[in-house]
Amino acid sequence: MRPIIEVENLSKVYANGFTALKSINLEIREGEIIALLGPNGAGKTTLISIICGIVNASTGSVRIDGYDIVKDYRAARSLIGLVPQELATDAFETVTATLELSRGLFGKAPNQAHLEKVLKDLSLWDKKDNKIIELSGGMKRRVMIGKALSHEPRILFLDEPTAGVDVELRKDMWQVVRRLRDEGVTIILTTHYIEEAEEMADRIGIINKGELMLVEDKDVLMRKLGEKRLFLHLTAPIEAIPTALEPYELMLTNEGTTLIYTYDKQREGTDVTQLLDAVEAAGLRFRDLDTRQNSLEEIFVNLVNDR
Amino acid sequence: MNVYAIKAIYKFEMARTFRTIAQSIVSPVLSTSLYFVVFGSAIGSRMVDVDGVSYGAFLVPGLIMLSILTESISNASFGIYFPRFIGTIYEVLSAPVSPFEIVVGYVGAAASKSIMIGSIILLTASLFVPLEIRHPFVMLLFLVLTSLTFSMFGFIIGIWADSFEKLQIIPLLIITPLTFLGGSFYSISMLPPLWQTLTLFNPVVYLISGFRWSFYEIADVDVSISLGMTFLFLLICCVILHWIFKTGYRLKK
């Protein structure tokens, strides 16, 4: 199946010489939720902004459902809804008026029933006649989402949707996002909350200093998360791993004083006791042991720091 | 053509006008009425006729032009500058809407407002001074063309400006002096010869002269030249706008 978004060799160098993106290649599948994780200034917003037509690319191309975002911008953009990071709202307009504007801009005929559904889904119905300036920050964030949903996009970009919102609203938003995914909407989410990526995404992309360092199914990443390592700190160094311990595929490090056993705690047949018995039977003594678990955060930090 | 987008922008902009009706409509009409009272009725009664037209009546086209120029620029420039300032421009830029449609929406709304104000001032003026419009269609043509051209010019200023100060600087320091010196209150034939020649470099002279001709058939320059110049300004604005959208100047990074 053809991806709904194809990004090829996309680069962006701003007028001041800052390189925001370095030859990004990315394919996004229809109907998935993909989270782009990265620290501030990594290039996430630039990537989204180029795809949505707000920033010009320096080189490379983007196709949305096969339509080039420059040559066929009308067809490409009509599929997209964008919720930017900044709370930018028409402060003096009513909630309804601003949603009507959004729908019209995207070439859709007025549809009160749809707007009503969007407003009710976002718990904004009783605020529909309020001016936006009268709303709280969280409500304004909902209005921004409402604007993007008002024109029934097939692809929704959420740029840091939960930055600075309280836990309740965050949970509400996750619910809305899941519902949209169930309706077949493709969702691209940028975040620097790893928890959010874990909670929401089907796939996770890690972006840092303008480079896309990894795109992986969340399940694959979670399997890596499931991996644990047992560290056995020996009382005396050894030169080689005893033959009896070979089935455990141990690693010997720290100048022969530490044995590392990697196991999957979720997989059946993992037996730490058996290993410890085998270690004792091989005549090895250890003064301490500890276990460590990979977290997405750790994978992320390692990747980011390695570069 | 994304007609819904044009309608949406137009409706949104017009709603802003009616929401701020005191500032948008009442204020320019009131200030122009004061000109009529002061210059038309009070001082005007002591002034001699200009080319056979009473001074009060002579003032009307110039004052309408004065309002149209300033209102077109201020409304259109604010209309596009404000979304840039608060950040809501992202939506227009990411929408499936062409530059032409964006301009029609924003400039169309600003020009409509100017035409509305011009018409209200005209009606108000008829209460103070005896009016005749010998060429109503030409009058309407000038009214529409000038509103459109200067709304476009305002739109360009709104894109160029990166501060509220810059937004005001061209209307205040350039347009207002040009309008006052462009024959709003006098015929340029009243000026010494050197000033008459210099005045011809003022583009506003052509607009006011042509507009006044449609009322009384008196003009500082031939009406066809006035019309030609108005179209020329319109064309220049179109070219600049084309360049702005082609390059993304001040709109896209």
Interface residues (C-beta under 8 A of the other chain):
Chain A: Y14 A15 S49 C52 G53 I54 V55 N56 Y73 R74 A75 A76 R77 S78 I80 L82 P84 E86 A88 T89 D90 A91 F92 E93 A97 E100 L101 S102 R103 G104 L105 F106 G107 K108 A109 K147
Chain B: N2 Y4 A5 K7 A8 I9 K11 F12 A15 R16 R19 P83 I86 G87 T88 Y90 E91 V92 L93 S94 A95 P96 V97 S98 G248 K252 K253
